[in-house]
Amino acid sequence: MREPTLIILAAGMGSRFGGLKQITDVDGHGHAIIDYSLFDAYRAGFRRVAFIIKHEIEEDFKRFIGKRMEKYFDVSYVYQQLDKLPEGYQVPEARIKPWGTGHAVLCARGTVDGPFAVINADDYYGPSAYEALYAFLTGERSENEHAMVAYQLRRTVTEHGSVARGVCEVENGVLRGVTERTQIEKRGEDAAYTEDGEHFLPLSGDAPVSMNCWGFSEGMMEELYSRFPGWLDEHLPENPLKCEYFLPFVVNEMIREGTGSVRVLNCHETWYGITYREDMENVVRHLTQLREQGKYPERLLD
């Protein structure tokens, strides 16, 4: 069995945050959130990593992150380019928005040749998430079985604005579908979402949500590849400048068709991320507490 690869989506520039989140110091020791992710992944057993980046951030990313990690991992760099489309398709005029998480992973086709995990570069998932993913990807499973790490909604929201989350329907530990809610706001221990910006509907804080933390058998890369042209045909005419090929869309299709199943790996970690600049203080405080508790050393993979 091939060793699993950790694919890290690091091409986003963090427009709402106002800077390059991937290399922002979060602990006063020069570590970014991605350093904690890589440390946790290494402890869990991962030894291969593929960074999905853009050429515009390549120099900074390699200097601050990539070169250090080459001492610990078999590192690949993959570039999410707007014009990386199937033959016969062109980038719509005036389009600047990336094609989404499904496209980002698809860019690694030909580089990643076995089972793989997917995470966001600017999200803190916690050690047990990587342990669960590595155990799944190296364990017994069918070729069309995949996994998703699910978090409780209340452990993923921010005090500083709305967030987008994939709210999951789970039955007997198996994912039945993911519904994207693009405007969720914290309401005490629970939350509420809106579709029109005015009317809010309640969401339980216990609701399982996807934080883009996946484990895929190797066949998923071909699923993404084979479905992309049809998705372009459907969505380009109606929304050429902003439509996005998201991973959950493909997962939902596979579940509906019965061509793939997704095991839900429940995670009781608290997710931390920097959606807004105001979130930084909370992230720094949490990581400081974890270091003080001895869960991380002062220096990580340096």
BAFI-3210 file (N, C-alpha, C; in Angstrom, 3 decimals, decimal comma, padded with zeros to 6 digits):
// residues 302
n [1|2|3|4|5|6|7|8|9|10|11|12|13|14|15|16|17|18|19|20|21|22|23|24|25|26|27|28|29|30|31|32|33|34|35|36|37|38|39|40|41|42|43|44|45|46|47|48|49|50|51|52|53|54|55|56|57|58|59|60|61|62|63|64|65|66|67|68|69|70|71|72|73|74|75|76|77|78|79|80|81|82|83|84|85|86|87|88|89|90|91|92|93|94|95|96|97|98|99|100|101|102|103|104|105|106|107|108|109|110|111|112|113|114|115|116|117|118|119|120|121|122|123|124|125|126|127|128|129|130|131|132|133|134|135|136|137|138|139|140|141|142|143|144|145|146|147|148|149|150|151|152|153|154|155|156|157|158|159|160|161|162|163|164|165|166|167|168|169|170|171|172|173|174|175|176|177|178|179|180|181|182|183|184|185|186|187|188|189|190|191|192|193|194|195|196|197|198|199|200|201|202|203|204|205|206|207|208|209|210|211|212|213|214|215|216|217|218|219|220|221|222|223|224|225|226|227|228|229|230|231|232|233|234|235|236|237|238|239|240|241|242|243|244|245|246|247|248|249|250|251|252|253|254|255|256|257|258|259|260|261|262|263|264|265|266|267|268|269|270|271|272|273|274|275|276|277|278|279|280|281|282|283|284|285|286|287|288|289|290|291|292|293|294|295|296|297|298|299|300|301|302]
n.u [000,842|000,534|002,151|000,263|-000,454|-000,329|-002,273|-002,075|-003,978|-003,005|-003,192|-004,778|-005,059|-006,087|-008,161|-010,179|-008,893|-006,713|-003,996|-001,189|-002,107|-000,975|001,685|001,741|002,888|001,910|002,534|004,639|007,067|007,725|006,206|003,655|000,120|000,129|002,518|001,936|000,036|001,598|003,422|001,702|000,768|003,120|003,734|001,590|002,202|002,409|004,467|004,692|004,003|002,038|002,042|-000,376|-000,126|000,116|001,811|002,362|002,844|004,922|007,752|007,881|006,462|007,991|010,343|009,576|008,140|008,217|010,973|011,983|010,398|011,197|013,148|011,891|009,747|008,757|008,473|006,218|005,430|002,594|000,814|-001,933|-003,472|-005,365|-005,865|-005,677|-007,363|-009,697|-009,085|-010,182|-011,611|-011,797|-010,579|-013,023|-013,454|-012,296|-012,422|-011,113|-011,249|-010,312|-010,913|-011,965|-012,053|-012,190|-011,029|-008,507|-007,409|-007,484|-005,507|-003,272|-003,218|-001,378|000,829|000,298|-000,046|-001,400|-003,412|-004,844|-004,876|-006,685|-006,326|-006,896|-004,543|-004,583|-005,981|-006,406|-006,511|-006,083|-004,374|-005,628|-007,164|-005,406|-004,325|-006,569|-007,102|-004,738|-004,755|-007,070|-006,375|-004,266|-005,293|-007,590|-009,878|-012,475|-012,038|-013,571|-014,183|-014,167|-013,202|-014,202|-013,338|-015,303|-016,517|-017,947|-020,312|-020,322|-017,710|-016,371|-017,014|-016,831|-016,509|-016,472|-017,774|-019,625|-019,500|-018,709|-019,889|-019,913|-022,660|-023,388|-025,135|-025,494|-025,550|-025,528|-022,726|-021,957|-021,594|-024,269|-024,768|-023,724|-024,500|-023,983|-023,689|-023,503|-023,546|-023,219|-023,834|-022,664|-024,537|-024,585|-024,185|-025,069|-026,024|-026,956|-028,259|-028,417|-029,985|-030,700|-029,681|-031,253|-033,300|-033,016|-032,294|-032,335|-029,455|-028,178|-025,626|-024,397|-024,374|-022,836|-020,094|-018,326|-014,941|-013,297|-011,515|-010,328|-010,123|-009,060|-009,429|-007,306|-008,707|-010,287|-009,109|-009,418|-012,171|-012,661|-011,449|-012,887|-015,430|-015,245|-015,399|-018,195|-019,263|-018,293|-019,652|-022,244|-022,200|-020,664|-022,090|-024,077|-022,805|-020,143|-017,957|-017,705|-018,381|-017,628|-015,787|-016,367|-015,129|-017,132|-019,341|-018,743|-018,426|-021,044|-022,418|-021,303|-022,166|-024,933|-025,194|-024,272|-021,695|-019,617|-018,629|-018,593|-016,914|-017,540|-015,410|-015,464|-014,574|-013,373|-011,923|-011,194|-011,647|-009,526|-009,101|-008,121|-010,201|-010,978|-009,071|-009,362|-009,601|-007,119|-006,039|-007,398|-006,552|-003,779|-003,806|-004,947|-003,048|-000,851|-001,697|-001,801|000,891|001,881|000,679|002,179|001,644|002,706|006,049|008,370|009,788|008,966|008,832|011,659]
n.v [-001,197|002,212|004,963|007,418|010,742|014,038|016,583|020,003|022,821|025,782|028,041|030,286|033,797|035,076|037,206|038,409|038,421|040,050|039,735|037,452|034,641|032,129|032,296|033,703|034,615|032,944|032,448|033,811|032,624|032,404|030,535|029,507|028,692|026,507|025,251|023,939|022,156|020,567|019,519|017,990|016,217|014,896|013,598|011,863|010,137|010,780|011,233|012,293|015,199|017,509|020,694|022,955|025,733|029,161|030,712|033,340|033,468|031,798|032,169|033,393|031,468|029,109|029,957|030,531|028,276|025,836|025,008|024,381|022,195|020,255|018,796|016,942|015,795|014,171|016,396|018,022|020,533|022,073|023,862|025,912|026,955|029,298|028,761|026,045|023,856|021,460|020,144|022,181|024,030|027,393|030,123|032,275|035,607|038,228|036,728|036,138|034,737|031,793|028,271|026,730|024,244|021,599|021,771|022,675|020,413|018,664|019,712|018,440|016,033|013,487|014,145|013,372|010,082|008,121|007,156|009,965|012,772|015,790|019,147|022,530|025,190|027,224|026,459|025,208|021,980|020,080|017,397|014,786|014,661|014,212|011,811|010,153|010,356|009,315|006,705|005,767|005,977|004,232|001,861|-000,980|-000,762|-000,251|000,321|002,433|003,856|006,576|009,245|011,652|014,154|015,221|018,071|019,533|022,070|024,275|024,384|025,611|028,189|031,825|034,814|037,094|037,574|036,314|032,883|030,341|027,063|023,531|021,816|018,713|015,696|012,828|009,322|006,523|006,698|007,209|009,415|011,202|013,433|016,819|020,090|023,248|026,088|029,418|031,688|031,731|032,474|032,924|031,985|032,142|029,021|027,813|028,314|030,268|030,470|032,218|032,694|034,835|037,053|038,396|036,903|034,557|031,162|028,631|026,739|023,827|023,757|021,346|020,248|018,331|019,396|019,977|020,739|020,877|018,716|015,919|012,421|010,548|007,750|006,555|006,589|008,845|011,013|010,549|010,628|013,353|014,386|013,252|014,277|017,005|018,367|018,125|019,536|022,106|022,595|022,802|024,909|027,134|028,697|029,985|031,294|032,563|033,955|033,443|030,839|027,815|024,815|022,746|020,438|019,100|019,109|017,193|014,947|014,717|014,045|011,524|010,070|010,187|008,775|006,341|005,563|005,977|006,027|007,674|007,622|008,925|010,539|011,276|014,186|015,636|017,822|021,346|023,470|025,917|028,978|031,680|033,577|036,211|039,163|039,798|037,367|036,471|036,900|035,024|032,599|032,679|032,686|030,168|028,361|029,005|028,107|025,343|024,764|025,387|023,378|021,286|019,999|020,715|021,251|023,992|024,594|023,590|021,753|022,617]
n.w [000,000|-000,855|000,756|002,491|001,340|002,579|001,590|001,427|001,338|000,280|-001,269|-001,032|-000,418|001,772|001,952|003,607|005,993|005,545|004,663|004,244|005,446|005,714|006,551|008,888|012,066|014,960|017,571|018,715|018,376|015,803|014,463|012,242|011,880|010,172|010,804|013,190|012,258|010,541|012,360|013,989|012,036|011,342|013,760|013,774|011,730|009,018|006,143|003,701|001,866|000,043|-001,089|-002,046|-003,861|-005,064|-007,825|-007,202|-004,469|-004,094|-003,585|-000,991|000,471|000,237|001,459|004,118|004,970|003,304|002,728|005,259|005,910|004,159|005,322|006,849|005,510|002,444|000,071|-002,120|-004,519|-005,744|-008,185|-008,148|-010,769|-012,646|-015,303|-015,525|-016,853|-018,270|-021,591|-024,242|-022,780|-021,590|-019,577|-018,340|-019,518|-017,489|-015,187|-011,993|-009,690|-007,906|-008,747|-006,685|-003,951|-004,885|-007,408|-006,626|-005,315|-007,479|-009,069|-008,142|-009,358|-010,870|-009,442|-006,793|-005,952|-004,549|-001,680|000,066|002,338|003,008|003,934|005,139|004,926|006,815|009,049|012,335|013,407|015,396|017,198|017,243|014,961|012,828|013,596|013,367|010,620|009,482|010,464|009,208|006,460|006,234|006,970|006,744|004,130|001,693|-001,873|-002,722|-000,488|001,700|003,989|006,470|008,752|011,349|013,053|016,029|015,590|017,388|018,172|016,179|015,405|015,242|017,192|015,769|013,372|010,508|009,337|006,898|006,649|006,152|006,779|008,162|007,398|009,152|009,454|011,386|011,616|009,038|006,319|004,945|003,494|002,691|003,464|002,312|004,223|003,994|005,571|008,729|012,079|015,408|018,279|021,339|022,838|020,616|017,150|014,232|010,907|007,750|004,592|003,098|004,289|006,083|007,420|009,968|010,751|013,266|014,377|015,816|018,277|018,512|016,015|013,451|011,514|008,451|008,097|005,975|006,133|005,141|004,221|001,573|-000,553|-003,220|-005,637|-005,663|-006,922|-009,649|-009,757|-009,265|-011,528|-013,706|-013,345|-013,568|-016,180|-016,803|-014,665|-015,232|-017,632|-016,678|-014,782|-015,649|-017,646|-016,082|-013,989|-014,575|-013,460|-010,732|-009,901|-008,101|-007,783|-005,479|-003,014|-001,329|-003,078|-005,013|-003,393|-002,382|-004,736|-005,319|-003,094|-003,477|-005,872|-005,127|-005,641|-003,977|-000,512|002,678|005,605|008,777|010,895|014,057|015,848|018,745|019,154|019,404|016,789|015,374|013,706|011,516|010,445|010,506|011,236|013,908|015,134|015,758|018,376|019,971|018,865|019,361|022,177|022,727|021,610|023,138|025,655|025,145|024,716|027,248|028,670|027,927|025,543|023,162|022,064|022,670|020,362|017,104|014,127|013,051]
ca.u [000,000|001,310|002,039|-000,652|000,068|-001,122|-002,407|-002,388|-004,465|-002,351|-003,145|-005,578|-004,299|-006,691|-008,641|-010,893|-007,931|-005,876|-002,593|-000,897|-002,320|-000,195|002,994|001,593|003,354|000,782|002,927|005,800|008,282|007,866|005,406|002,316|-000,788|000,535|003,593|001,295|-000,574|002,653|003,950|000,712|000,748|004,356|003,559|000,591|002,794|002,551|005,827|004,608|003,128|001,943|001,528|-001,047|000,146|000,096|003,146|002,551|003,332|005,887|009,029|007,680|006,018|009,127|011,319|009,076|007,554|008,588|012,362|012,145|009,689|011,874|013,997|011,057|008,772|008,921|007,654|005,897|004,737|001,617|000,358|-003,330|-003,525|-006,708|-006,012|-005,519|-008,706|-009,711|-008,912|-011,381|-012,206|-010,992|-010,954|-013,891|-012,870|-012,464|-012,421|-009,900|-011,500|-009,921|-012,013|-012,487|-011,240|-012,114|-010,030|-007,194|-006,937|-007,308|-004,217|-002,236|-003,279|-000,088|001,846|-000,133|-000,367|-001,933|-004,426|-004,400|-005,692|-006,774|-006,609|-006,600|-003,282|-004,752|-006,881|-005,842|-007,459|-005,820|-003,626|-006,417|-007,669|-004,389|-004,233|-007,720|-006,922|-003,637|-005,223|-008,017|-005,718|-003,335|-006,024|-008,426|-011,035|-012,747|-011,419|-014,442|-014,535|-013,403|-013,470|-014,240|-013,293|-016,404|-016,395|-019,178|-020,407|-019,971|-016,251|-015,785|-017,512|-016,073|-017,286|-016,171|-018,465|-020,232|-018,605|-019,327|-019,619|-020,655|-023,425|-023,411|-026,149|-024,753|-026,399|-024,727|-021,308|-021,713|-022,063|-025,369|-024,767|-023,196|-025,200|-023,168|-024,343|-022,449|-023,613|-023,576|-023,394|-022,688|-025,649|-024,285|-023,651|-025,625|-025,755|-028,077|-027,790|-029,334|-029,776|-031,005|-029,067|-032,217|-034,034|-032,094|-032,839|-031,428|-028,622|-027,668|-024,176|-023,913|-024,433|-021,522|-019,764|-017,083|-013,967|-012,385|-010,507|-010,788|-009,227|-009,582|-008,762|-006,662|-009,642|-010,963|-008,499|-010,060|-013,542|-012,594|-011,055|-013,927|-016,650|-014,990|-015,974|-019,644|-019,538|-018,051|-020,748|-023,453|-022,112|-020,060|-023,046|-024,892|-021,998|-018,788|-016,889|-017,597|-018,714|-016,484|-015,858|-016,044|-015,050|-018,397|-020,255|-018,382|-018,746|-022,499|-022,802|-020,896|-023,066|-026,237|-025,124|-023,826|-020,367|-018,634|-019,162|-017,710|-016,963|-017,376|-014,497|-015,837|-013,427|-013,785|-010,999|-011,731|-011,021|-009,164|-008,649|-008,084|-011,074|-010,866|-007,873|-009,693|-009,499|-005,723|-005,805|-007,929|-005,668|-002,517|-004,073|-005,162|-001,791|-000,001|-002,177|-001,399|002,337|002,060|000,230|003,137|001,160|003,627|007,309|008,561|010,156|008,281|009,721|012,473]
ca.v [000,000|003,454|005,852|008,530|012,102|015,122|017,729|021,214|023,877|026,997|029,018|031,475|034,934|035,575|038,565|038,980|038,593|041,184|039,356|036,062|033,901|030,899|032,482|034,637|034,119|032,855|032,079|034,557|031,850|032,328|029,456|029,751|027,573|025,366|024,547|023,032|021,091|019,674|018,820|016,968|015,215|014,104|012,716|010,844|009,172|011,268|011,564|012,906|016,367|018,282|022,037|023,597|027,160|029,931|031,228|034,653|033,352|030,701|032,521|033,567|030,217|028,183|030,480|030,480|026,981|024,675|024,547|023,745|020,920|019,284|017,951|015,960|015,198|014,172|017,573|018,403|021,813|022,032|025,230|026,052|028,007|029,522|028,187|024,592|023,398|020,391|020,564|022,742|025,040|028,591|030,959|033,381|036,942|038,959|035,811|036,131|033,854|030,387|027,373|026,026|023,203|020,419|022,075|022,747|019,036|018,097|020,179|017,509|014,800|013,274|014,318|012,501|008,821|007,140|007,768|011,293|013,602|017,187|020,132|023,926|025,630|028,224|025,936|024,329|020,874|019,295|016,153|013,577|014,662|013,586|010,405|009,457|010,296|008,404|005,347|005,399|005,856|003,098|000,689|-001,714|-000,026|-000,543|001,305|003,599|004,371|007,763|009,660|013,076|014,480|016,131|018,868|020,135|023,439|025,272|024,423|026,115|029,518|032,960|035,933|038,318|037,677|035,089|031,892|029,347|025,709|022,443|021,127|017,321|014,725|011,601|008,209|005,352|006,927|007,376|010,698|011,131|014,638|018,055|021,280|024,443|027,281|030,408|032,752|031,201|033,347|032,340|032,368|031,450|027,681|027,357|029,218|030,484|030,761|032,956|032,575|036,116|038,152|039,013|035,928|033,555|029,903|028,105|025,554|023,314|023,771|019,965|019,803|018,012|020,196|019,696|021,835|020,553|017,795|014,715|011,323|009,983|006,674|007,139|006,746|010,141|011,940|010,325|011,128|014,802|014,640|012,864|015,066|018,440|018,950|018,238|020,638|023,345|022,768|023,185|026,122|028,289|029,609|030,764|032,081|032,356|034,636|033,102|029,451|027,093|023,356|022,403|019,010|018,512|018,891|015,912|013,924|014,546|013,323|010,131|009,460|010,070|007,747|005,078|005,229|006,189|006,237|008,491|007,330|010,144|010,393|012,345|014,836|016,482|018,952|022,651|024,029|027,333|029,551|033,141|034,079|037,661|039,550|039,803|036,003|036,155|036,856|033,766|031,525|032,781|032,282|028,717|027,657|029,233|027,182|023,980|024,642|025,385|022,063|020,291|019,281|021,058|021,821|025,397|024,574|022,521|021,180|023,741]
ca.w [000,000|-000,916|001,909|002,202|001,203|003,155|000,687|002,189|000,456|000,766|-002,353|-000,721|000,097|003,007|001,688|004,761|007,076|005,196|004,641|003,904|006,689|005,778|007,181|010,004|013,367|015,892|018,935|019,169|018,092|014,360|013,902|011,725|012,155|009,360|011,518|014,142|011,467|010,060|013,536|014,350|010,967|011,453|014,925|013,443|010,813|007,644|005,711|002,380|001,876|-001,194|-000,843|-003,173|-003,721|-006,303|-008,151|-006,586|-003,093|-004,068|-002,964|000,452|001,078|000,330|002,417|005,490|005,324|002,509|002,852|006,573|005,947|003,303|006,188|007,555|004,609|000,992|-000,220|-003,498|-004,684|-006,823|-008,409|-008,549|-011,767|-013,157|-016,645|-015,485|-017,169|-019,269|-022,976|-024,848|-021,904|-021,393|-018,440|-018,765|-019,459|-016,209|-014,035|-011,181|-008,545|-008,093|-009,072|-005,517|-003,308|-005,743|-008,436|-005,974|-005,144|-008,815|-009,590|-007,679|-010,161|-011,515|-008,400|-005,702|-006,627|-003,614|-000,811|000,507|003,217|002,573|004,981|004,832|005,525|007,880|010,072|013,355|013,546|016,596|016,940|017,018|013,592|011,975|014,001|012,789|009,172|009,128|010,743|008,155|005,161|006,251|007,453|005,805|003,619|000,291|-002,754|-002,896|000,837|002,064|005,366|006,781|010,179|011,659|014,282|016,516|015,093|018,403|018,305|014,937|015,043|015,747|017,751|015,030|012,086|010,011|008,745|006,024|007,123|005,544|007,820|007,725|007,798|009,459|009,869|011,781|011,359|007,604|005,814|003,979|002,674|003,260|002,982|002,542|004,779|003,785|006,583|010,046|013,167|016,749|019,163|022,586|022,589|019,349|016,040|013,321|009,557|006,889|003,154|002,452|005,032|006,985|008,227|010,501|011,233|014,294|014,169|017,081|018,452|018,391|014,619|012,883|010,330|007,734|008,088|004,869|006,675|004,456|003,884|000,338|-001,257|-004,396|-006,738|-005,613|-007,877|-010,947|-009,638|-009,454|-012,916|-014,653|-013,125|-013,719|-017,402|-016,678|-013,739|-015,971|-018,584|-015,961|-013,964|-016,308|-018,282|-015,139|-013,050|-015,104|-012,728|-009,318|-009,549|-007,534|-007,779|-004,094|-002,684|-000,878|-004,196|-005,623|-002,391|-002,369|-005,950|-005,169|-002,111|-004,120|-006,914|-004,556|-006,164|-002,930|000,829|003,511|007,031|009,570|012,029|014,984|016,471|019,866|019,233|019,038|015,596|015,454|012,445|011,486|009,391|010,626|011,985|015,338|015,649|016,068|019,821|020,485|018,392|020,114|023,558|022,762|021,351|024,317|026,691|024,774|024,977|028,698|029,136|027,458|024,358|022,087|022,542|022,294|018,942|016,389|013,106|012,577]
c.u [000,879|001,094|001,108|000,086|-000,884|-001,114|-002,855|-002,751|-003,982|-002,299|-003,888|-004,743|-004,922|-007,224|-009,341|-009,935|-007,021|-004,398|-002,429|-000,945|-001,367|001,127|002,940|001,988|002,188|001,209|004,153|007,114|008,476|007,056|004,065|001,422|-000,340|001,678|003,013|000,642|000,471|003,277|003,006|000,674|001,969|004,240|002,591|001,130|002,974|004,011|005,861|003,630|003,185|001,300|000,892|-000,894|-000,059|001,506|003,417|003,108|004,468|007,162|008,898|007,324|007,185|010,130|010,848|008,609|008,244|009,982|012,604|011,535|010,352|012,825|013,205|010,122|009,331|007,952|007,461|005,198|003,850|001,016|-001,087|-003,426|-004,925|-006,920|-005,773|-006,899|-008,634|-009,566|-010,240|-012,059|-011,239|-011,485|-011,846|-013,191|-013,252|-012,535|-011,089|-010,028|-011,024|-011,147|-012,498|-011,637|-011,118|-011,070|-008,631|-006,603|-006,639|-005,987|-003,077|-002,279|-001,980|001,078|001,553|-000,662|-000,897|-003,043|-003,918|-005,403|-005,673|-007,093|-006,386|-005,329|-003,479|-005,746|-006,120|-006,875|-007,267|-005,204|-004,488|-007,006|-006,689|-004,205|-005,361|-007,568|-005,851|-004,054|-006,192|-007,288|-004,735|-004,006|-006,816|-009,634|-011,267|-012,215|-012,277|-014,928|-013,587|-013,771|-013,486|-014,180|-014,366|-016,179|-017,780|-019,187|-019,928|-018,455|-015,569|-016,196|-016,681|-017,023|-017,284|-016,826|-019,053|-019,169|-019,410|-018,926|-020,458|-021,355|-023,732|-024,636|-025,440|-025,726|-025,525|-023,258|-020,948|-022,321|-023,165|-025,449|-024,193|-023,938|-024,371|-024,045|-023,293|-022,460|-024,146|-023,015|-023,572|-023,875|-025,454|-023,612|-024,145|-025,289|-027,032|-027,504|-028,853|-028,964|-029,949|-030,402|-029,980|-032,866|-033,089|-032,857|-031,847|-030,647|-028,094|-026,147|-023,566|-023,856|-023,027|-021,279|-018,432|-016,200|-012,902|-011,199|-010,927|-009,694|-009,801|-008,748|-008,297|-007,604|-010,340|-010,390|-009,144|-011,528|-013,577|-012,325|-012,213|-015,181|-016,469|-015,572|-017,495|-020,050|-019,348|-019,197|-022,012|-023,368|-021,501|-021,086|-023,790|-024,071|-020,514|-017,666|-016,690|-017,930|-017,458|-016,782|-015,409|-016,001|-016,390|-019,404|-020,004|-018,727|-020,243|-022,981|-022,490|-021,812|-024,431|-026,268|-024,784|-022,468|-019,261|-019,324|-018,120|-017,934|-016,709|-016,526|-014,775|-014,616|-013,930|-012,775|-011,786|-010,937|-010,680|-008,673|-008,707|-008,890|-010,985|-009,646|-008,125|-009,608|-008,102|-005,482|-006,249|-007,036|-004,367|-002,709|-004,222|-003,849|-000,804|-000,394|-001,729|000,100|002,605|001,639|001,157|002,711|001,964|004,921|007,416|008,935|009,497|009,238|010,509|013,796]
c.v [001,250|004,277|007,015|009,866|013,072|016,280|018,932|022,331|025,224|028,087|030,311|032,580|035,550|036,984|039,187|039,248|039,788|040,852|037,901|035,221|032,727|031,071|033,480|033,975|034,116|032,537|032,820|033,838|031,653|031,231|029,978|028,572|026,330|024,579|023,552|021,862|020,078|018,893|017,691|015,855|014,311|013,122|011,584|009,800|009,636|011,621|012,139|014,068|017,052|019,625|022,565|025,100|027,859|030,464|032,557|034,572|032,340|031,040|032,643|032,240|029,248|028,655|030,286|029,084|025,815|024,137|023,866|022,345|019,848|018,392|016,801|015,181|015,095|015,235|017,750|019,756|021,723|023,424|025,239|027,252|028,080|028,838|026,680|023,959|022,251|020,952|021,051|023,806|026,204|029,366|032,093|034,723|037,619|038,039|035,901|035,161|032,445|029,494|026,538|024,849|021,940|020,596|022,115|021,351|018,405|018,531|019,243|016,181|014,656|013,458|013,396|011,204|007,741|007,759|009,095|011,912|015,021|018,057|021,528|024,352|026,504|027,787|025,041|023,254|020,063|017,940|014,956|013,517|013,946|012,115|009,594|009,306|009,295|006,955|004,881|005,100|004,694|001,801|000,015|-000,873|-000,449|000,596|002,539|004,156|005,496|008,161|011,177|013,248|015,531|016,800|019,330|021,600|024,454|025,406|025,039|027,542|030,602|034,019|037,135|038,438|036,343|034,171|031,004|027,963|024,715|021,653|019,706|016,562|013,386|010,538|006,994|005,488|007,114|008,693|010,491|012,368|015,815|019,223|022,510|025,582|028,386|031,550|032,184|032,139|032,642|032,885|031,624|030,120|027,109|028,373|029,414|030,807|031,517|032,714|033,922|037,315|038,814|038,017|034,794|032,331|029,274|026,878|025,111|023,402|022,391|019,475|019,491|018,831|019,751|020,936|021,595|019,738|016,391|013,661|010,593|008,797|007,213|007,350|008,095|011,114|011,781|010,747|012,641|015,153|014,378|013,730|016,552|019,015|019,122|019,371|021,978|023,627|023,278|024,569|027,333|029,223|030,501|031,641|031,990|032,945|034,129|031,657|028,718|025,600|022,869|020,885|018,430|018,282|017,519|014,763|013,653|013,761|011,837|009,396|009,207|008,915|006,367|004,638|005,453|006,370|006,985|008,154|008,630|009,839|011,552|012,879|015,768|017,587|020,250|023,164|025,489|027,793|031,059|033,608|035,597|037,992|039,520|038,414|035,666|035,997|035,522|032,593|031,521|032,297|030,762|027,962|027,846|028,275|025,748|023,767|024,577|024,057|020,941|019,534|019,611|021,566|023,286|025,507|023,382|021,906|022,315|023,238]
c.w [000,000|000,349|001,568|002,133|001,892|002,164|001,507|001,217|000,974|-000,285|-002,031|-000,090|001,340|002,884|002,892|005,913|006,804|005,232|004,300|005,173|006,843|006,520|008,340|011,316|014,359|017,322|019,463|018,953|016,593|013,702|013,403|012,094|011,397|010,009|012,515|013,404|011,018|011,211|013,947|013,313|011,051|012,621|014,625|012,471|009,387|007,345|004,301|002,451|000,512|-000,865|-002,123|-002,987|-005,073|-006,561|-007,448|-005,165|-002,972|-003,298|-001,448|001,114|001,250|001,374|003,852|005,922|004,611|002,758|004,201|006,581|005,092|004,098|006,809|006,628|003,194|000,479|-001,725|-003,472|-005,919|-006,954|-008,907|-009,480|-012,370|-014,504|-016,684|-015,617|-018,171|-020,683|-023,546|-024,013|-021,715|-020,178|-018,940|-018,609|-018,146|-015,003|-013,308|-010,003|-008,848|-008,255|-007,895|-005,069|-004,150|-006,826|-007,842|-005,801|-006,500|-009,447|-009,197|-008,426|-010,954|-010,557|-007,225|-006,314|-005,699|-002,803|-000,267|001,472|002,671|003,776|004,426|005,567|006,749|008,946|011,046|013,660|014,822|016,288|016,578|015,615|012,666|012,317|013,364|011,280|008,780|009,355|009,661|006,844|005,093|006,692|006,355|005,414|002,176|-000,574|-002,990|-001,563|001,210|003,498|005,475|008,285|010,444|013,003|014,724|016,107|016,123|018,591|017,090|014,578|015,711|016,298|016,813|013,664|011,683|009,408|007,799|006,528|006,313|006,640|007,328|008,235|007,956|009,950|010,134|011,396|009,904|007,139|004,775|003,103|003,433|002,630|003,327|003,062|004,795|004,787|007,886|011,104|014,509|017,533|020,475|022,303|021,262|018,262|015,245|011,953|008,782|005,436|002,459|003,183|006,041|007,942|008,648|010,998|012,201|013,823|015,530|017,121|018,355|016,950|014,102|011,623|009,743|007,762|007,013|005,362|006,235|004,354|002,685|-000,138|-002,612|-005,566|-006,761|-006,630|-009,257|-010,924|-009,878|-010,910|-013,876|-014,527|-013,438|-015,022|-017,326|-015,751|-014,437|-016,940|-017,898|-015,351|-014,655|-016,956|-017,296|-014,212|-013,434|-014,259|-011,310|-008,964|-009,087|-007,450|-006,403|-003,891|-002,228|-002,009|-004,819|-004,673|-002,360|-003,586|-005,822|-004,189|-002,742|-005,120|-006,359|-005,066|-005,141|-001,594|001,651|004,972|007,800|010,791|012,977|015,715|017,568|020,136|019,001|017,852|015,853|014,094|012,518|010,286|009,335|011,476|013,495|015,964|016,146|017,568|020,415|020,092|019,189|021,547|023,657|022,574|022,505|025,434|026,393|025,013|026,477|029,311|028,674|026,220|023,114|022,691|022,108|020,830|018,281|015,368|012,471|012,003]
res [m|r|e|p|t|l|i|i|l|a|a|g|m|g|s|r|f|g|g|l|k|q|i|t|d|v|d|g|h|g|h|a|i|i|d|y|s|l|f|d|a|y|r|a|g|f|r|r|v|a|f|i|i|k|h|e|i|e|e|d|f|k|r|f|i|g|k|r|m|e|k|y|f|d|v|s|y|v|y|q|q|l|d|k|l|p|e|g|y|q|v|p|e|a|r|i|k|p|w|g|t|g|h|a|v|l|c|a|r|g|t|v|d|g|p|f|a|v|i|n|a|d|d|y|y|g|p|s|a|y|e|a|l|y|a|f|l|t|g|e|r|s|e|n|e|h|a|m|v|a|y|q|l|r|r|t|v|t|e|h|g|s|v|a|r|g|v|c|e|v|e|n|g|v|l|r|g|v|t|e|r|t|q|i|e|k|r|g|e|d|a|a|y|t|e|d|g|e|h|f|l|p|l|s|g|d|a|p|v|s|m|n|c|w|g|f|s|e|g|m|m|e|e|l|y|s|r|f|p|g|w|l|d|e|h|l|p|e|n|p|l|k|c|e|y|f|l|p|f|v|v|n|e|m|i|r|e|g|t|g|s|v|r|v|l|n|c|h|e|t|w|y|g|i|t|y|r|e|d|m|e|n|v|v|r|h|l|t|q|l|r|e|q|g|k|y|p|e|r|l|l|d]
***
